[in-house]
Amino acid sequence: MTSYPLDVLVARAAALADLGPRRLLGIVGAPGAGKSTLAARIVEGVGPTAALVPMDGYHLAEAELDRLGRHERKGAIDTFDAGGYASMLGRLAAGGPETVYAPAFHREIEEPIAGSIPVPQEVRLVVTEGNYLLVPEEPWSGVRLLLDEVWYLDLDEEERLRRLVERHVAYGRSRAEAKTRSYGSDQVNAELIATTRARADLVVRLAD
């Protein structure tokens, strides 16, 4: 597998943006693979004409997860508002004159907050990252149709799980709870995501 230095990926994203008037780049991978970090670095590298709109803003609210009995599986494919996410991407792809406001997920409170991310008219590249961008079943299939490119971020499995456990610990879980989550429901999600890898335009492993 080819490893890519960050500057090569930034250049590819910038070239995509140059095809304009607005392009959408998706970054997908298993939990802990580093999607949010890579997406943020791509946006930083491209500059002010790029914006980051993560899929995580479409987490269902805690109260709704409780009502549906899905709270213990938060992060699973049926704990997101996929239709709302696809609708937002459609608005962004249309590239109209108005500023589009997207929601953001705040881990410190475990809730999405609407209207958190402004995407003004001058943004030419929207980078979105998430777990299920390449899932072929509806309504996720509509997401893939709206993305001009999708990159699958690959990482050694042992390192991915180590990072994932540390992330859960950093957000307040005990180490035992973090391992249970990482090797349990998160791993089920990771195995589903892995089945979509072949649908990516580019498989990315970052060079050290």
Contacts in CASP RR format, 6 or more apart in sequence:
PFRMAT RR
TARGET T0000
AUTHOR 0000-0000-0000
METHOD contacts of the structure
MODEL  1
MTSYPLDVLVARAAALADLGPRRLLGIVGAPGAGKSTLAARIVEGVGPTA
ALVPMDGYHLAEAELDRLGRHERKGAIDTFDAGGYASMLGRLAAGGPETV
YAPAFHREIEEPIAGSIPVPQEVRLVVTEGNYLLVPEEPWSGVRLLLDEV
WYLDLDEEERLRRLVERHVAYGRSRAEAKTRSYGSDQVNAELIATTRARA
DLVVRLAD
1 154 0 8 1.000
1 203 0 8 1.000
1 205 0 8 1.000
2 205 0 8 1.000
3 205 0 8 1.000
3 206 0 8 1.000
3 207 0 8 1.000
3 208 0 8 1.000
4 204 0 8 1.000
4 205 0 8 1.000
4 206 0 8 1.000
4 207 0 8 1.000
5 206 0 8 1.000
5 207 0 8 1.000
6 41 0 8 1.000
6 206 0 8 1.000
6 207 0 8 1.000
9 38 0 8 1.000
9 42 0 8 1.000
9 151 0 8 1.000
9 204 0 8 1.000
10 41 0 8 1.000
10 42 0 8 1.000
10 45 0 8 1.000
10 46 0 8 1.000
12 202 0 8 1.000
13 25 0 8 1.000
13 42 0 8 1.000
13 46 0 8 1.000
13 50 0 8 1.000
13 125 0 8 1.000
13 127 0 8 1.000
14 45 0 8 1.000
14 46 0 8 1.000
14 125 0 8 1.000
16 23 0 8 1.000
16 25 0 8 1.000
16 125 0 8 1.000
16 148 0 8 1.000
16 149 0 8 1.000
17 23 0 8 1.000
17 46 0 8 1.000
17 49 0 8 1.000
17 50 0 8 1.000
17 124 0 8 1.000
17 125 0 8 1.000
18 124 0 8 1.000
19 148 0 8 1.000
20 124 0 8 1.000
21 95 0 8 1.000
21 124 0 8 1.000
22 92 0 8 1.000
22 93 0 8 1.000
22 95 0 8 1.000
22 123 0 8 1.000
22 124 0 8 1.000
22 125 0 8 1.000
22 126 0 8 1.000
23 124 0 8 1.000
23 125 0 8 1.000
23 126 0 8 1.000
23 148 0 8 1.000
23 149 0 8 1.000
24 89 0 8 1.000
24 92 0 8 1.000
24 93 0 8 1.000
24 125 0 8 1.000
24 126 0 8 1.000
24 128 0 8 1.000
24 146 0 8 1.000
24 147 0 8 1.000
24 148 0 8 1.000
25 42 0 8 1.000
25 125 0 8 1.000
25 126 0 8 1.000
25 127 0 8 1.000
25 128 0 8 1.000
25 147 0 8 1.000
25 148 0 8 1.000
25 149 0 8 1.000
25 150 0 8 1.000
25 151 0 8 1.000
26 39 0 8 1.000
26 127 0 8 1.000
26 128 0 8 1.000
26 129 0 8 1.000
26 130 0 8 1.000
26 133 0 8 1.000
26 147 0 8 1.000
26 149 0 8 1.000
26 150 0 8 1.000
26 151 0 8 1.000
27 35 0 8 1.000
27 38 0 8 1.000
27 39 0 8 1.000
27 42 0 8 1.000
27 127 0 8 1.000
27 128 0 8 1.000
27 129 0 8 1.000
27 130 0 8 1.000
27 133 0 8 1.000
27 150 0 8 1.000
27 151 0 8 1.000
27 153 0 8 1.000
27 204 0 8 1.000
28 35 0 8 1.000
28 129 0 8 1.000
28 130 0 8 1.000
28 131 0 8 1.000
28 132 0 8 1.000
28 133 0 8 1.000
28 134 0 8 1.000
28 150 0 8 1.000
28 151 0 8 1.000
28 152 0 8 1.000
28 153 0 8 1.000
28 193 0 8 1.000
28 196 0 8 1.000
28 200 0 8 1.000
29 35 0 8 1.000
29 130 0 8 1.000
29 131 0 8 1.000
29 152 0 8 1.000
29 153 0 8 1.000
29 154 0 8 1.000
29 193 0 8 1.000
30 131 0 8 1.000
30 155 0 8 1.000
30 160 0 8 1.000
30 189 0 8 1.000
30 190 0 8 1.000
30 193 0 8 1.000
30 194 0 8 1.000
31 75 0 8 1.000
31 131 0 8 1.000
31 160 0 8 1.000
31 164 0 8 1.000
31 182 0 8 1.000
31 186 0 8 1.000
31 189 0 8 1.000
31 190 0 8 1.000
32 155 0 8 1.000
32 160 0 8 1.000
32 163 0 8 1.000
32 164 0 8 1.000
32 167 0 8 1.000
33 153 0 8 1.000
33 154 0 8 1.000
33 155 0 8 1.000
33 160 0 8 1.000
34 153 0 8 1.000
34 155 0 8 1.000
34 163 0 8 1.000
35 129 0 8 1.000
35 130 0 8 1.000
35 153 0 8 1.000
36 54 0 8 1.000
36 129 0 8 1.000
38 129 0 8 1.000
38 153 0 8 1.000
38 204 0 8 1.000
38 206 0 8 1.000
39 52 0 8 1.000
39 54 0 8 1.000
39 127 0 8 1.000
39 128 0 8 1.000
39 129 0 8 1.000
40 52 0 8 1.000
42 50 0 8 1.000
42 127 0 8 1.000
43 50 0 8 1.000
43 51 0 8 1.000
43 52 0 8 1.000
43 125 0 8 1.000
43 127 0 8 1.000
46 125 0 8 1.000
48 122 0 8 1.000
49 122 0 8 1.000
49 123 0 8 1.000
49 124 0 8 1.000
49 125 0 8 1.000
50 123 0 8 1.000
50 124 0 8 1.000
50 125 0 8 1.000
50 126 0 8 1.000
50 127 0 8 1.000
51 117 0 8 1.000
51 119 0 8 1.000
51 123 0 8 1.000
51 125 0 8 1.000
51 126 0 8 1.000
51 127 0 8 1.000
52 117 0 8 1.000
52 126 0 8 1.000
52 127 0 8 1.000
52 128 0 8 1.000
52 129 0 8 1.000
53 88 0 8 1.000
53 92 0 8 1.000
53 102 0 8 1.000
53 117 0 8 1.000
53 119 0 8 1.000
53 126 0 8 1.000
53 127 0 8 1.000
53 128 0 8 1.000
54 104 0 8 1.000
54 105 0 8 1.000
54 128 0 8 1.000
54 129 0 8 1.000
54 130 0 8 1.000
55 80 0 8 1.000
55 85 0 8 1.000
55 128 0 8 1.000
55 129 0 8 1.000
55 130 0 8 1.000
55 131 0 8 1.000
55 132 0 8 1.000
55 133 0 8 1.000
56 104 0 8 1.000
56 105 0 8 1.000
56 112 0 8 1.000
56 130 0 8 1.000
57 85 0 8 1.000
57 102 0 8 1.000
57 103 0 8 1.000
57 104 0 8 1.000
57 105 0 8 1.000
57 112 0 8 1.000
58 80 0 8 1.000
58 81 0 8 1.000
58 82 0 8 1.000
58 84 0 8 1.000
58 85 0 8 1.000
58 88 0 8 1.000
58 103 0 8 1.000
58 112 0 8 1.000
59 74 0 8 1.000
59 75 0 8 1.000
59 79 0 8 1.000
59 80 0 8 1.000
59 81 0 8 1.000
59 105 0 8 1.000
59 111 0 8 1.000
59 112 0 8 1.000
60 68 0 8 1.000
60 70 0 8 1.000
60 79 0 8 1.000
60 80 0 8 1.000
60 81 0 8 1.000
61 111 0 8 1.000
61 112 0 8 1.000
62 71 0 8 1.000
62 110 0 8 1.000
62 111 0 8 1.000
65 71 0 8 1.000
65 74 0 8 1.000
65 79 0 8 1.000
70 76 0 8 1.000
70 78 0 8 1.000
70 79 0 8 1.000
72 185 0 8 1.000
73 79 0 8 1.000
73 185 0 8 1.000
74 110 0 8 1.000
74 185 0 8 1.000
75 131 0 8 1.000
75 185 0 8 1.000
75 186 0 8 1.000
75 189 0 8 1.000
76 185 0 8 1.000
76 188 0 8 1.000
76 189 0 8 1.000
77 131 0 8 1.000
77 132 0 8 1.000
77 135 0 8 1.000
77 140 0 8 1.000
77 189 0 8 1.000
77 192 0 8 1.000
80 132 0 8 1.000
82 132 0 8 1.000
82 139 0 8 1.000
82 140 0 8 1.000
82 143 0 8 1.000
83 139 0 8 1.000
85 143 0 8 1.000
86 139 0 8 1.000
86 140 0 8 1.000
86 142 0 8 1.000
86 143 0 8 1.000
86 146 0 8 1.000
88 100 0 8 1.000
88 102 0 8 1.000
89 126 0 8 1.000
89 128 0 8 1.000
89 143 0 8 1.000
89 146 0 8 1.000
89 147 0 8 1.000
90 146 0 8 1.000
91 100 0 8 1.000
92 100 0 8 1.000
92 102 0 8 1.000
92 119 0 8 1.000
92 126 0 8 1.000
93 146 0 8 1.000
95 121 0 8 1.000
96 121 0 8 1.000
97 121 0 8 1.000
98 121 0 8 1.000
99 118 0 8 1.000
99 119 0 8 1.000
99 120 0 8 1.000
99 121 0 8 1.000
100 118 0 8 1.000
100 119 0 8 1.000
101 114 0 8 1.000
101 115 0 8 1.000
101 116 0 8 1.000
101 117 0 8 1.000
101 118 0 8 1.000
101 119 0 8 1.000
102 115 0 8 1.000
102 116 0 8 1.000
102 117 0 8 1.000
102 119 0 8 1.000
103 112 0 8 1.000
103 113 0 8 1.000
103 114 0 8 1.000
103 115 0 8 1.000
103 116 0 8 1.000
103 117 0 8 1.000
104 112 0 8 1.000
104 113 0 8 1.000
104 115 0 8 1.000
104 116 0 8 1.000
104 117 0 8 1.000
105 111 0 8 1.000
105 112 0 8 1.000
105 113 0 8 1.000
106 112 0 8 1.000
106 113 0 8 1.000
107 171 0 8 1.000
108 171 0 8 1.000
119 126 0 8 1.000
128 147 0 8 1.000
131 189 0 8 1.000
131 193 0 8 1.000
132 140 0 8 1.000
132 143 0 8 1.000
132 192 0 8 1.000
132 193 0 8 1.000
132 196 0 8 1.000
133 140 0 8 1.000
133 143 0 8 1.000
133 144 0 8 1.000
133 147 0 8 1.000
133 150 0 8 1.000
133 196 0 8 1.000
134 140 0 8 1.000
134 144 0 8 1.000
134 150 0 8 1.000
134 152 0 8 1.000
134 193 0 8 1.000
134 196 0 8 1.000
134 197 0 8 1.000
134 199 0 8 1.000
134 200 0 8 1.000
135 141 0 8 1.000
135 143 0 8 1.000
135 144 0 8 1.000
135 192 0 8 1.000
135 196 0 8 1.000
136 144 0 8 1.000
136 196 0 8 1.000
136 199 0 8 1.000
144 150 0 8 1.000
144 199 0 8 1.000
149 201 0 8 1.000
149 202 0 8 1.000
150 199 0 8 1.000
150 200 0 8 1.000
150 201 0 8 1.000
150 202 0 8 1.000
151 200 0 8 1.000
151 201 0 8 1.000
151 202 0 8 1.000
151 203 0 8 1.000
151 204 0 8 1.000
152 196 0 8 1.000
152 197 0 8 1.000
152 200 0 8 1.000
152 202 0 8 1.000
152 203 0 8 1.000
152 204 0 8 1.000
153 204 0 8 1.000
153 205 0 8 1.000
153 206 0 8 1.000
154 197 0 8 1.000
154 203 0 8 1.000
154 204 0 8 1.000
154 205 0 8 1.000
155 163 0 8 1.000
155 205 0 8 1.000
160 190 0 8 1.000
161 182 0 8 1.000
161 183 0 8 1.000
164 178 0 8 1.000
164 182 0 8 1.000
164 186 0 8 1.000
165 175 0 8 1.000
165 178 0 8 1.000
165 179 0 8 1.000
165 182 0 8 1.000
166 178 0 8 1.000
167 178 0 8 1.000
168 177 0 8 1.000
168 178 0 8 1.000
168 181 0 8 1.000
168 182 0 8 1.000
169 175 0 8 1.000
169 178 0 8 1.000
173 181 0 8 1.000
197 203 0 8 1.000
END
